[in-house]
């Protein structure tokens, strides 16, 4: 049985196609494997990815492997979450957060 991946991954080479050139909005998580709060956020992002399947993508970007993309978006601390719709950052959230706060962020930024 195949398991569904609720969270995608992008890097400096794939960010444009995975996030900017899709019809679906994306919650982008800038993270690193050595970051404790980032690791704590991972299961929350899985839940969000499952809950918003078909309406918004959840994409993780490892800042150590994708410094150009992180710099382009001014990421200075992690985790940093960006909600991107139609190629534009609609909202930014820095630090560990809750599933409810992420759901509220997505809900207020989804297209009507």
Chimera marker file (.cmm) of the C-alpha trace (Angstrom):
<marker_set name="trace">
<marker id="1" x="0.000" y="0.000" z="0.000" r="1" g="1" b="0" radius="0.5"/>
<marker id="2" x="1.340" y="3.419" z="-0.972" r="1" g="1" b="0" radius="0.5"/>
<marker id="3" x="1.431" y="6.099" z="1.707" r="1" g="1" b="0" radius="0.5"/>
<marker id="4" x="0.582" y="9.701" z="0.943" r="1" g="1" b="0" radius="0.5"/>
<marker id="5" x="3.211" y="12.367" z="1.573" r="1" g="1" b="0" radius="0.5"/>
<marker id="6" x="1.481" y="15.325" z="3.208" r="1" g="1" b="0" radius="0.5"/>
<marker id="7" x="4.579" y="17.539" z="3.219" r="1" g="1" b="0" radius="0.5"/>
<marker id="8" x="6.711" y="18.229" z="0.165" r="1" g="1" b="0" radius="0.5"/>
<marker id="9" x="10.290" y="19.443" z="-0.062" r="1" g="1" b="0" radius="0.5"/>
<marker id="10" x="11.970" y="22.091" z="-2.197" r="1" g="1" b="0" radius="0.5"/>
<marker id="11" x="15.472" y="23.492" z="-2.563" r="1" g="1" b="0" radius="0.5"/>
<marker id="12" x="17.195" y="26.321" z="-4.414" r="1" g="1" b="0" radius="0.5"/>
<marker id="13" x="16.715" y="24.463" z="-7.717" r="1" g="1" b="0" radius="0.5"/>
<marker id="14" x="13.094" y="23.365" z="-7.280" r="1" g="1" b="0" radius="0.5"/>
<marker id="15" x="11.542" y="26.180" z="-5.216" r="1" g="1" b="0" radius="0.5"/>
<marker id="16" x="10.182" y="28.084" z="-8.198" r="1" g="1" b="0" radius="0.5"/>
<marker id="17" x="8.394" y="25.088" z="-9.703" r="1" g="1" b="0" radius="0.5"/>
<marker id="18" x="7.266" y="23.649" z="-6.348" r="1" g="1" b="0" radius="0.5"/>
<marker id="19" x="5.957" y="26.890" z="-4.859" r="1" g="1" b="0" radius="0.5"/>
<marker id="20" x="5.836" y="29.878" z="-7.190" r="1" g="1" b="0" radius="0.5"/>
<marker id="21" x="4.584" y="28.285" z="-10.410" r="1" g="1" b="0" radius="0.5"/>
<marker id="22" x="1.750" y="26.184" z="-9.038" r="1" g="1" b="0" radius="0.5"/>
<marker id="23" x="-1.946" y="26.980" z="-8.954" r="1" g="1" b="0" radius="0.5"/>
<marker id="24" x="-2.147" y="25.985" z="-5.306" r="1" g="1" b="0" radius="0.5"/>
<marker id="25" x="-1.029" y="28.250" z="-2.444" r="1" g="1" b="0" radius="0.5"/>
<marker id="26" x="1.776" y="26.977" z="-0.215" r="1" g="1" b="0" radius="0.5"/>
<marker id="27" x="2.764" y="27.108" z="3.418" r="1" g="1" b="0" radius="0.5"/>
<marker id="28" x="6.573" y="27.100" z="3.251" r="1" g="1" b="0" radius="0.5"/>
<marker id="29" x="8.588" y="26.025" z="6.290" r="1" g="1" b="0" radius="0.5"/>
<marker id="30" x="12.216" y="27.174" z="6.387" r="1" g="1" b="0" radius="0.5"/>
<marker id="31" x="13.939" y="24.768" z="8.781" r="1" g="1" b="0" radius="0.5"/>
<marker id="32" x="17.139" y="22.849" z="9.582" r="1" g="1" b="0" radius="0.5"/>
<marker id="33" x="17.648" y="19.376" z="11.060" r="1" g="1" b="0" radius="0.5"/>
<marker id="34" x="19.670" y="20.746" z="14.017" r="1" g="1" b="0" radius="0.5"/>
<marker id="35" x="16.839" y="23.136" z="15.029" r="1" g="1" b="0" radius="0.5"/>
<marker id="36" x="14.831" y="21.780" z="17.991" r="1" g="1" b="0" radius="0.5"/>
<marker id="37" x="11.739" y="23.963" z="17.412" r="1" g="1" b="0" radius="0.5"/>
<marker id="38" x="11.802" y="22.958" z="13.729" r="1" g="1" b="0" radius="0.5"/>
<marker id="39" x="11.740" y="19.280" z="14.672" r="1" g="1" b="0" radius="0.5"/>
<marker id="40" x="8.906" y="19.938" z="17.135" r="1" g="1" b="0" radius="0.5"/>
<marker id="41" x="6.926" y="21.641" z="14.357" r="1" g="1" b="0" radius="0.5"/>
<marker id="42" x="7.293" y="18.735" z="11.893" r="1" g="1" b="0" radius="0.5"/>
<marker id="43" x="4.325" y="16.631" z="13.140" r="1" g="1" b="0" radius="0.5"/>
<marker id="44" x="2.127" y="19.748" z="13.188" r="1" g="1" b="0" radius="0.5"/>
<marker id="45" x="3.013" y="20.403" z="9.545" r="1" g="1" b="0" radius="0.5"/>
<marker id="46" x="2.105" y="16.798" z="8.688" r="1" g="1" b="0" radius="0.5"/>
<marker id="47" x="-1.331" y="17.332" z="10.262" r="1" g="1" b="0" radius="0.5"/>
<marker id="48" x="-1.781" y="20.635" z="8.409" r="1" g="1" b="0" radius="0.5"/>
<marker id="49" x="-0.706" y="19.025" z="5.130" r="1" g="1" b="0" radius="0.5"/>
<marker id="50" x="-3.293" y="16.301" z="5.579" r="1" g="1" b="0" radius="0.5"/>
<marker id="51" x="-6.045" y="18.715" z="6.651" r="1" g="1" b="0" radius="0.5"/>
<marker id="52" x="-5.488" y="21.054" z="3.682" r="1" g="1" b="0" radius="0.5"/>
<marker id="53" x="-4.753" y="18.402" z="1.050" r="1" g="1" b="0" radius="0.5"/>
<marker id="54" x="-5.994" y="19.676" z="-2.298" r="1" g="1" b="0" radius="0.5"/>
<marker id="55" x="-6.324" y="23.282" z="-1.089" r="1" g="1" b="0" radius="0.5"/>
<marker id="56" x="-2.788" y="24.237" z="-0.025" r="1" g="1" b="0" radius="0.5"/>
<marker id="57" x="0.617" y="22.598" z="-0.241" r="1" g="1" b="0" radius="0.5"/>
<marker id="58" x="3.003" y="22.339" z="2.696" r="1" g="1" b="0" radius="0.5"/>
<marker id="59" x="6.614" y="22.621" z="1.540" r="1" g="1" b="0" radius="0.5"/>
<marker id="60" x="9.767" y="22.363" z="3.661" r="1" g="1" b="0" radius="0.5"/>
<marker id="61" x="13.000" y="24.131" z="2.686" r="1" g="1" b="0" radius="0.5"/>
<marker id="62" x="16.198" y="23.166" z="4.519" r="1" g="1" b="0" radius="0.5"/>
<marker id="63" x="18.086" y="26.464" z="5.002" r="1" g="1" b="0" radius="0.5"/>
<marker id="64" x="21.465" y="24.698" z="5.163" r="1" g="1" b="0" radius="0.5"/>
<marker id="65" x="20.898" y="23.113" z="1.749" r="1" g="1" b="0" radius="0.5"/>
<marker id="66" x="19.069" y="26.099" z="0.205" r="1" g="1" b="0" radius="0.5"/>
<marker id="67" x="20.788" y="29.280" z="1.411" r="1" g="1" b="0" radius="0.5"/>
<marker id="68" x="19.859" y="31.247" z="-1.712" r="1" g="1" b="0" radius="0.5"/>
<marker id="69" x="16.119" y="30.734" z="-1.272" r="1" g="1" b="0" radius="0.5"/>
<marker id="70" x="16.320" y="31.495" z="2.455" r="1" g="1" b="0" radius="0.5"/>
<marker id="71" x="18.244" y="34.715" z="1.719" r="1" g="1" b="0" radius="0.5"/>
<marker id="72" x="15.794" y="35.722" z="-1.029" r="1" g="1" b="0" radius="0.5"/>
<marker id="73" x="12.995" y="35.658" z="1.542" r="1" g="1" b="0" radius="0.5"/>
<marker id="74" x="14.993" y="37.319" z="4.317" r="1" g="1" b="0" radius="0.5"/>
<marker id="75" x="14.932" y="34.286" z="6.600" r="1" g="1" b="0" radius="0.5"/>
<marker id="76" x="17.072" y="35.133" z="9.628" r="1" g="1" b="0" radius="0.5"/>
<marker id="77" x="15.787" y="32.674" z="12.214" r="1" g="1" b="0" radius="0.5"/>
<marker id="78" x="14.058" y="29.332" z="12.018" r="1" g="1" b="0" radius="0.5"/>
<marker id="79" x="11.496" y="28.035" z="11.869" r="1" g="1" b="0" radius="0.5"/>
<marker id="80" x="10.126" y="30.711" z="9.560" r="1" g="1" b="0" radius="0.5"/>
<marker id="81" x="6.833" y="29.972" z="7.826" r="1" g="1" b="0" radius="0.5"/>
<marker id="82" x="5.645" y="31.863" z="4.759" r="1" g="1" b="0" radius="0.5"/>
<marker id="83" x="2.218" y="31.574" z="3.182" r="1" g="1" b="0" radius="0.5"/>
<marker id="84" x="2.702" y="32.134" z="-0.541" r="1" g="1" b="0" radius="0.5"/>
<marker id="85" x="-0.196" y="32.545" z="-2.961" r="1" g="1" b="0" radius="0.5"/>
<marker id="86" x="0.058" y="33.557" z="-6.614" r="1" g="1" b="0" radius="0.5"/>
<marker id="87" x="3.819" y="33.977" z="-6.216" r="1" g="1" b="0" radius="0.5"/>
<marker id="88" x="3.546" y="36.511" z="-3.384" r="1" g="1" b="0" radius="0.5"/>
<marker id="89" x="4.180" y="36.186" z="0.347" r="1" g="1" b="0" radius="0.5"/>
<marker id="90" x="0.824" y="36.824" z="2.012" r="1" g="1" b="0" radius="0.5"/>
<marker id="91" x="1.896" y="36.236" z="5.613" r="1" g="1" b="0" radius="0.5"/>
<marker id="92" x="5.000" y="35.353" z="7.645" r="1" g="1" b="0" radius="0.5"/>
<marker id="93" x="5.239" y="33.583" z="10.994" r="1" g="1" b="0" radius="0.5"/>
<marker id="94" x="8.527" y="33.128" z="12.866" r="1" g="1" b="0" radius="0.5"/>
<marker id="95" x="9.067" y="30.572" z="15.619" r="1" g="1" b="0" radius="0.5"/>
<marker id="96" x="7.317" y="27.506" z="16.946" r="1" g="1" b="0" radius="0.5"/>
<marker id="97" x="3.547" y="27.739" z="16.619" r="1" g="1" b="0" radius="0.5"/>
<marker id="98" x="0.402" y="25.668" z="17.050" r="1" g="1" b="0" radius="0.5"/>
<marker id="99" x="-1.777" y="23.786" z="14.597" r="1" g="1" b="0" radius="0.5"/>
<marker id="100" x="-4.671" y="26.164" z="15.355" r="1" g="1" b="0" radius="0.5"/>
<marker id="101" x="-2.578" y="29.249" z="14.544" r="1" g="1" b="0" radius="0.5"/>
<marker id="102" x="-1.356" y="27.702" z="11.300" r="1" g="1" b="0" radius="0.5"/>
<marker id="103" x="-4.885" y="26.703" z="10.314" r="1" g="1" b="0" radius="0.5"/>
<marker id="104" x="-6.096" y="30.262" z="10.997" r="1" g="1" b="0" radius="0.5"/>
<marker id="105" x="-3.232" y="31.686" z="8.915" r="1" g="1" b="0" radius="0.5"/>
<marker id="106" x="-4.080" y="29.405" z="5.995" r="1" g="1" b="0" radius="0.5"/>
<marker id="107" x="-7.838" y="29.986" z="6.259" r="1" g="1" b="0" radius="0.5"/>
<marker id="108" x="-7.519" y="33.770" z="6.105" r="1" g="1" b="0" radius="0.5"/>
<marker id="109" x="-5.177" y="33.586" z="3.110" r="1" g="1" b="0" radius="0.5"/>
<marker id="110" x="-6.871" y="30.958" z="0.951" r="1" g="1" b="0" radius="0.5"/>
<marker id="111" x="-8.605" y="32.329" z="-2.138" r="1" g="1" b="0" radius="0.5"/>
<marker id="112" x="-12.346" y="32.845" z="-1.797" r="1" g="1" b="0" radius="0.5"/>
<link id1="1" id2="2" r="1" g="1" b="0" radius="0.2"/>
<link id1="2" id2="3" r="1" g="1" b="0" radius="0.2"/>
<link id1="3" id2="4" r="1" g="1" b="0" radius="0.2"/>
<link id1="4" id2="5" r="1" g="1" b="0" radius="0.2"/>
<link id1="5" id2="6" r="1" g="1" b="0" radius="0.2"/>
<link id1="6" id2="7" r="1" g="1" b="0" radius="0.2"/>
<link id1="7" id2="8" r="1" g="1" b="0" radius="0.2"/>
<link id1="8" id2="9" r="1" g="1" b="0" radius="0.2"/>
<link id1="9" id2="10" r="1" g="1" b="0" radius="0.2"/>
<link id1="10" id2="11" r="1" g="1" b="0" radius="0.2"/>
<link id1="11" id2="12" r="1" g="1" b="0" radius="0.2"/>
<link id1="12" id2="13" r="1" g="1" b="0" radius="0.2"/>
<link id1="13" id2="14" r="1" g="1" b="0" radius="0.2"/>
<link id1="14" id2="15" r="1" g="1" b="0" radius="0.2"/>
<link id1="15" id2="16" r="1" g="1" b="0" radius="0.2"/>
<link id1="16" id2="17" r="1" g="1" b="0" radius="0.2"/>
<link id1="17" id2="18" r="1" g="1" b="0" radius="0.2"/>
<link id1="18" id2="19" r="1" g="1" b="0" radius="0.2"/>
<link id1="19" id2="20" r="1" g="1" b="0" radius="0.2"/>
<link id1="20" id2="21" r="1" g="1" b="0" radius="0.2"/>
<link id1="21" id2="22" r="1" g="1" b="0" radius="0.2"/>
<link id1="22" id2="23" r="1" g="1" b="0" radius="0.2"/>
<link id1="23" id2="24" r="1" g="1" b="0" radius="0.2"/>
<link id1="24" id2="25" r="1" g="1" b="0" radius="0.2"/>
<link id1="25" id2="26" r="1" g="1" b="0" radius="0.2"/>
<link id1="26" id2="27" r="1" g="1" b="0" radius="0.2"/>
<link id1="27" id2="28" r="1" g="1" b="0" radius="0.2"/>
<link id1="28" id2="29" r="1" g="1" b="0" radius="0.2"/>
<link id1="29" id2="30" r="1" g="1" b="0" radius="0.2"/>
<link id1="30" id2="31" r="1" g="1" b="0" radius="0.2"/>
<link id1="31" id2="32" r="1" g="1" b="0" radius="0.2"/>
<link id1="32" id2="33" r="1" g="1" b="0" radius="0.2"/>
<link id1="33" id2="34" r="1" g="1" b="0" radius="0.2"/>
<link id1="34" id2="35" r="1" g="1" b="0" radius="0.2"/>
<link id1="35" id2="36" r="1" g="1" b="0" radius="0.2"/>
<link id1="36" id2="37" r="1" g="1" b="0" radius="0.2"/>
<link id1="37" id2="38" r="1" g="1" b="0" radius="0.2"/>
<link id1="38" id2="39" r="1" g="1" b="0" radius="0.2"/>
<link id1="39" id2="40" r="1" g="1" b="0" radius="0.2"/>
<link id1="40" id2="41" r="1" g="1" b="0" radius="0.2"/>
<link id1="41" id2="42" r="1" g="1" b="0" radius="0.2"/>
<link id1="42" id2="43" r="1" g="1" b="0" radius="0.2"/>
<link id1="43" id2="44" r="1" g="1" b="0" radius="0.2"/>
<link id1="44" id2="45" r="1" g="1" b="0" radius="0.2"/>
<link id1="45" id2="46" r="1" g="1" b="0" radius="0.2"/>
<link id1="46" id2="47" r="1" g="1" b="0" radius="0.2"/>
<link id1="47" id2="48" r="1" g="1" b="0" radius="0.2"/>
<link id1="48" id2="49" r="1" g="1" b="0" radius="0.2"/>
<link id1="49" id2="50" r="1" g="1" b="0" radius="0.2"/>
<link id1="50" id2="51" r="1" g="1" b="0" radius="0.2"/>
<link id1="51" id2="52" r="1" g="1" b="0" radius="0.2"/>
<link id1="52" id2="53" r="1" g="1" b="0" radius="0.2"/>
<link id1="53" id2="54" r="1" g="1" b="0" radius="0.2"/>
<link id1="54" id2="55" r="1" g="1" b="0" radius="0.2"/>
<link id1="55" id2="56" r="1" g="1" b="0" radius="0.2"/>
<link id1="56" id2="57" r="1" g="1" b="0" radius="0.2"/>
<link id1="57" id2="58" r="1" g="1" b="0" radius="0.2"/>
<link id1="58" id2="59" r="1" g="1" b="0" radius="0.2"/>
<link id1="59" id2="60" r="1" g="1" b="0" radius="0.2"/>
<link id1="60" id2="61" r="1" g="1" b="0" radius="0.2"/>
<link id1="61" id2="62" r="1" g="1" b="0" radius="0.2"/>
<link id1="62" id2="63" r="1" g="1" b="0" radius="0.2"/>
<link id1="63" id2="64" r="1" g="1" b="0" radius="0.2"/>
<link id1="64" id2="65" r="1" g="1" b="0" radius="0.2"/>
<link id1="65" id2="66" r="1" g="1" b="0" radius="0.2"/>
<link id1="66" id2="67" r="1" g="1" b="0" radius="0.2"/>
<link id1="67" id2="68" r="1" g="1" b="0" radius="0.2"/>
<link id1="68" id2="69" r="1" g="1" b="0" radius="0.2"/>
<link id1="69" id2="70" r="1" g="1" b="0" radius="0.2"/>
<link id1="70" id2="71" r="1" g="1" b="0" radius="0.2"/>
<link id1="71" id2="72" r="1" g="1" b="0" radius="0.2"/>
<link id1="72" id2="73" r="1" g="1" b="0" radius="0.2"/>
<link id1="73" id2="74" r="1" g="1" b="0" radius="0.2"/>
<link id1="74" id2="75" r="1" g="1" b="0" radius="0.2"/>
<link id1="75" id2="76" r="1" g="1" b="0" radius="0.2"/>
<link id1="76" id2="77" r="1" g="1" b="0" radius="0.2"/>
<link id1="77" id2="78" r="1" g="1" b="0" radius="0.2"/>
<link id1="78" id2="79" r="1" g="1" b="0" radius="0.2"/>
<link id1="79" id2="80" r="1" g="1" b="0" radius="0.2"/>
<link id1="80" id2="81" r="1" g="1" b="0" radius="0.2"/>
<link id1="81" id2="82" r="1" g="1" b="0" radius="0.2"/>
<link id1="82" id2="83" r="1" g="1" b="0" radius="0.2"/>
<link id1="83" id2="84" r="1" g="1" b="0" radius="0.2"/>
<link id1="84" id2="85" r="1" g="1" b="0" radius="0.2"/>
<link id1="85" id2="86" r="1" g="1" b="0" radius="0.2"/>
<link id1="86" id2="87" r="1" g="1" b="0" radius="0.2"/>
<link id1="87" id2="88" r="1" g="1" b="0" radius="0.2"/>
<link id1="88" id2="89" r="1" g="1" b="0" radius="0.2"/>
<link id1="89" id2="90" r="1" g="1" b="0" radius="0.2"/>
<link id1="90" id2="91" r="1" g="1" b="0" radius="0.2"/>
<link id1="91" id2="92" r="1" g="1" b="0" radius="0.2"/>
<link id1="92" id2="93" r="1" g="1" b="0" radius="0.2"/>
<link id1="93" id2="94" r="1" g="1" b="0" radius="0.2"/>
<link id1="94" id2="95" r="1" g="1" b="0" radius="0.2"/>
<link id1="95" id2="96" r="1" g="1" b="0" radius="0.2"/>
<link id1="96" id2="97" r="1" g="1" b="0" radius="0.2"/>
<link id1="97" id2="98" r="1" g="1" b="0" radius="0.2"/>
<link id1="98" id2="99" r="1" g="1" b="0" radius="0.2"/>
<link id1="99" id2="100" r="1" g="1" b="0" radius="0.2"/>
<link id1="100" id2="101" r="1" g="1" b="0" radius="0.2"/>
<link id1="101" id2="102" r="1" g="1" b="0" radius="0.2"/>
<link id1="102" id2="103" r="1" g="1" b="0" radius="0.2"/>
<link id1="103" id2="104" r="1" g="1" b="0" radius="0.2"/>
<link id1="104" id2="105" r="1" g="1" b="0" radius="0.2"/>
<link id1="105" id2="106" r="1" g="1" b="0" radius="0.2"/>
<link id1="106" id2="107" r="1" g="1" b="0" radius="0.2"/>
<link id1="107" id2="108" r="1" g="1" b="0" radius="0.2"/>
<link id1="108" id2="109" r="1" g="1" b="0" radius="0.2"/>
<link id1="109" id2="110" r="1" g="1" b="0" radius="0.2"/>
<link id1="110" id2="111" r="1" g="1" b="0" radius="0.2"/>
<link id1="111" id2="112" r="1" g="1" b="0" radius="0.2"/>
</marker_set>
